[in-house]
Amino acid sequence: MLDQGVWAEVKVGDEHLRLFSEHNAIGVQASVYNVKAKNWIAPSEPVDDIEQGKDRAAAHARAYLRNAGNLELPSLDWKKSRSV
């Protein structure tokens, strides 16, 4: 169950990623999903808080994009996740 969280979408070059920082039943976690490949680049990783999760997700996405084609991570527009 999601208590609170944020997500951001990144479309650059041929890449399409979704970044998450969420507080759920097992704690606060950060993750990055590759929409095009339908797999997790960075599966759920425990973090201290939502802000640290945003930073960790952005770092994973930045590294992935650099390796995927020397692409730059654009500015992120974080949106509130739906809560249950």
N, C-alpha and C positions, 0 to 999 in steps of 0.2 A: 504494500500500500504506500503510495506516495504522499508524504506529509507536505513537502514544499520543494521547490527546485526551479531551475532555469535551463533553457536550451538555446542553442544558436545553430543556424544553418550556414554552411559555406559552400559556395559554388564558384570554383576557379578552374580555368582550363577545362579538362574533361572530368575533374574531380567533383564529387558531391558528398559532403560530410555533414553529420549532425553531432554536435557536442552537447553533453549533458553534465549538469552538476545538480544532484538531487539528494534530498533527505528522505529515506524510505524506512521500512521496517527493520532493516539491518544496519542502518547508520547513514552517514553522508558519504556519497560516492561520486566519482567523476568517470566519464566514459566517452568514447568517440566511436561513431558508427559510420561505415562507408555505405552510403545509400546505393550507389551504382553496383558495387560488388556484393552487397547484402551480407556484410560480415563486420565484426567488431575489430577496429584498429587497436583500440585500447579498451578491453573489457572493464567492467566495474572495478574501480580502485578506491580503497578507503582514503578519505581525506578528513581534515579537522572541521571544515565548515564549507558553506556554499562558495564563498569567495576563493578559498584555496582550490576547490573543485573546478571553478572557472579557469583559474590559472593553470592547473594540471591538464585539463582538457585542451586548452589552447596550446600548451607546450607539446602535447602529443600530436595534435593536428598540424602544428607548425613543422615538426620533425617529419611527419608523414609527407606533407606537401613538398618539402625540400627534397626528400628522397624520390618522390614520385615524378619529379620533372623540374626541380629547382623553382617551384612555385612559391609565392609569398602568401601568407595568411592575411586576408583582408581584415578590416575592422569588424569586430563582432557586435551584432545586435542581439543581446540576450533577451529572451522572452520568458515570462512565467510559465512554468509547466502546469498542466491541469492537475488539480488535486481531487482526491476521492473522499 
